[in-house]
Amino acid sequence: MIPANDNVTVRAFWEQRVDTNPDAPFLVYGQERFSYGEFDASVNRVANGLLAEGVGQGDKVAILLPSDIRLLRLQLAIQKIGAVMVPMIPTLTHGEITYVLRHCEPSVLVTDNRGYGVIADGGGFSIDHKMRAFSFGGGFRQAGGDGQPLDAAVLESEDEGRPPALGIDPADPMAIMYTSGSTGKPKGVVQPSNGFVAAGRAIADRLGATEADNFFSCLPLFHAAATHMLLSPAIAVGARFTLEPTFSRSAFWEQVNRSGGTITLMMPAQLSILMTAPAREDDRAHSMRIVFSHIRPEDFCERFGVEVCTTWAMTETCGLGTLTAPHEGDLAPKLIGGPLGSGEIKIVDGNGDRVAAGELGELCFRHPYVMREYYNDPDNTARTLQDGWVHSGDLCAMDERGRAYFHGRIKHIIKRAGENIAGEEVEFAIAAHPAVEECITSGVEDPIYTEEVHATVRVGEGHDLTEQGIIEWCSTLLADWKIPRYISLADAELPKLANGKTDRQTINRNLDVSRAWDRSKHMGKATS
């Protein structure tokens, strides 16, 4: 590992690794292979291209691209010039894209044919600030007017030299990552540069990773799980990094063996999906040795012969959090490990006071390099970040050894296939239909996707809105993976609390999913 100093920029962290051993293998991408030095030169071309187009330190660069090599080069190039990346999920709707663009006001957007097609089909850029757009494969060499993008090929410079050194502070923002929250609208988590570095060092250290390892990622690079928890640990120890744009049950183990992947982070849903494949005699014939995830299924460990370490982290904690060590022993149910690096955890009650070992409360995490704030959202920042402690909204307990145990969520977040879905966001979308009187969403357990979205909807008198009609309405407002799988139409007013608010607990307690309308049966499967 390069000299132990977390308080450096992403650029310094990356370039120190490159300079230590430029010929060491770095990226495995399909049939392509790059050394650290080769990829650094490739990144420099993009960084110099951005500078030539007037992008500079502190500028926000929104990215609407799939998780491929273009995105990886662009993300590292942005760090080279001290700009701030704003990655977006490429399956967002026009309205969801517009919300992010209006909220953080980036000066540049980089997308592709598909992303620009969504924007164009939705009516173009509905924003009030000045922004230039670049598109891979479909832009114009010169600005085409009416919001038409420039060809992203202009961002590819011939200059492979490193761009001029800048006075970037390690605490300066490296990214604004949008994550769903309990208020319904996504919140822009402002992540400092040093948080990326600290997460990589701490995770690599806890897992005992070395330069002989290969961090295999089939998670999207527009999430901190891939950038902070897989890419950064690889850089920390000079290991290889394998990038697979998507997860595939049928191709996963073949991809692992072809790339030589040894360590990966997976969502619980992905573990479950792999278990649904028919058993094979060669299920253990692969290079993977460590998987870290939120859960530890013993049947998965036994079948595939890997060590599963359990972890907890948030976008707000910059990938830092808790993690068990390989072969730690005493792996009790719900264990998510002790704090990483110099991080601290505590469990508090509703008044913010620490609770005794074994008692349930809210998990809080503190480290010098967690989120700076929610962008342009002081109220939510004040609720979540208190005296340096990130309040997670997760219900946990702690044992006498300082290890945390996960028991559920306090906030109304539905976690489907690794994505956070704000229940309120779905409720707002459904309630916007003129025929809907009331709507409440719930997360219901699912063996594959961890949770699915259920909506209890009361349709106003005189309207004949059907479950399918609700889904079709949602499809114009929400990404497919946010749209409810289950819908129950209520024939009476939903139960209320004394203060007039809808009684979620009573609704959830009486919920019978087996009687609900199932989108997957009537309209086909939702996007995973």
C-alpha positions, 0 to 999 in steps of 0.5 A, a space after each residue: 500500500 502507498 504511504 498511509 495518508 488518507 487526507 489526500 485528493 483522489 488525483 494524488 491517491 491515483 497518481 501515487 499508485 501509478 508512479 509507484 508501479 506504472 507497469 502493474 496491471 490495472 483494468 480488466 474490461 472485457 477483452 481489454 487490459 490496461 496497466 496503471 500507466 496506460 490507463 493514466 495516459 488514457 484518463 489524461 487525454 479526457 482530462 485535457 479534453 475537458 480543460 480545452 472545452 473550458 471545464 475547470 476546478 469546481 465545475 459540476 459535470 453531470 454524467 448520464 452514462 451506463 457503467 462502462 469504460 467511458 464512465 470510468 475514464 470520465 470519473 477519474 479525469 474529472 478528479 484530475 482537474 478538480 471538477 465535481 462529478 454528478 453521476 446519474 442512473 441512466 434509466 432515469 426518466 426525463 422528469 427525474 433527470 430534470 430534477 437533478 439538473 435543476 437542483 445542482 445546476 451543472 455547467 456540463 452534461 455528458 451522456 450518450 444516444 440513449 440518455 439524450 433520447 430520453 431528454 429529447 423525447 421528454 421535451 428537451 432541457 427544462 432548466 433555467 441555467 446555462 449548461 453545455 451537453 456532450 453526447 457519445 455517438 449522437 452529438 454535433 461537432 458544433 452546437 446544433 442549437 435548441 439544446 442539441 449536444 456537442 459530439 463527446 468525441 471533442 473531449 478526447 484530447 491527443 495530449 497524454 500528459 498530466 494536466 497542470 497541478 491545481 490547489 485542490 484541497 482533500 476536503 473539496 467535493 469530488 462528487 454529488 451523488 443523488 440518493 433517495 431519502 425519506 423526504 421523497 425527492 433524491 438528495 445530493 450527497 456532497 462527498 469529499 475527495 478524502 472520503 474516497 481515499 479513506 474508504 479504499 484504504 480501510 476496506 483493503 486493510 480489513 479484507 487483507 487485500 494485496 496487489 495480487 487481488 482483483 476487485 471484480 465489479 458488476 455494480 454500477 459506477 454511478 454508485 459509491 458501492 462500486 467507486 468507493 468500495 471496489 475501485 478505491 480498494 484496488 487502487 489502495 493496494 495496486 490490485 487489478 480492477 475488473 469492470 463488468 457493465 451489468 450483472 448477469 446470473 448466467 455469465 457471472 462465474 464465467 466472467 469471474 474466471 475469465 478476469 481472475 476476480 478474487 474479491 467482490 461486493 454484491 447486493 443481497 439480491 444478487 446473491 439470491 439470484 446466483 442461488 437460483 441457478 441450477 447446481 453444477 459440479 464445478 460451482 466451486 471452480 472459480 477464482 473468487 475468494 471473498 464476497 462482501 455483502 449486507 448478509 451472509 447466507 451460509 448456503 451460498 458460502 457452502 455451495 460456492 466455497 467463498 468467504 462472505 464478509 458482512 458490511 454496512 455503509 451509506 453514500 453519506 458515509 462515503 463507502 465507510 462503515 462497518 465490515 467483518 474480517 474474513 474468517 472472523 468467527 463468531 458470526 452471529 445473525 444480523 452482524 454487520 461488523 465493527 467500524 472501518 479505519 478510524 471510524 466510530 459507531 454508536 447506537 442512540 435512542 430517540 433522544 440521541 442518547 447512547 443505549 446499552 449493549 444489545 439494545 435497539 436504536 439508530 446506528 450513527 457513524 462518525 469519521 473525519 471524511 464523511 459527507 460534507 452536506 446534502 447539496 442545497 438542503 440545509 434542513 436535511 443536512 442538519 437532521 442527518 449530520 449532527 456533530 460529525 455523526 451521520 444518523 443512518 435511520 437504520 435500526 441496529 444494536 451493538 455488542 460488548 465488542 463494539 460490533 453492530 447488528 442490523 435489525 431494519 430501517 427506521 426511515 421509509 426507504 425500500 431497498 430493491 436489488 441494491 437501489 434505494 427507493 423513497 416510499 414518499 417519491 412513489 406515493 407522490 407520483 401515484 397521488 398526482 393522478 387525478 383519480 387517486 384520493 390516497 396512497 401509501 407504499 410499503 416494502 415487502 420482503 422478496 427472496 430475490 430483490 430483498 424488497 419489492 414495492 407495494 402500494 395501497 391506493 384508494 381511488 376517488 368515487 366515480 373513477 374507474 382507475 385500475 391497477 394497470 392504469 396506475 402502473 401506466 401512469 407511474 411509467 411516465 414519472 418514475 424509473 421502472 425499478 421504482 414502480 410498484 410490483 404489488 397494488 391493493 385497491 382500498 374500498 374505504 378511507 385509509 386508517 388514520 392516527 390521532 394527528 390525522 396522518 395515515 397510520 402506516 403501521 396498521 396498514 403494514 400490519 394488515 397487509 396481505 401481499 398474496 391478495 394484492 394485484 401482482 404486476 409481474 403476473 399481469 404485465 411482465 417482470 419489472 426491470 431488475 
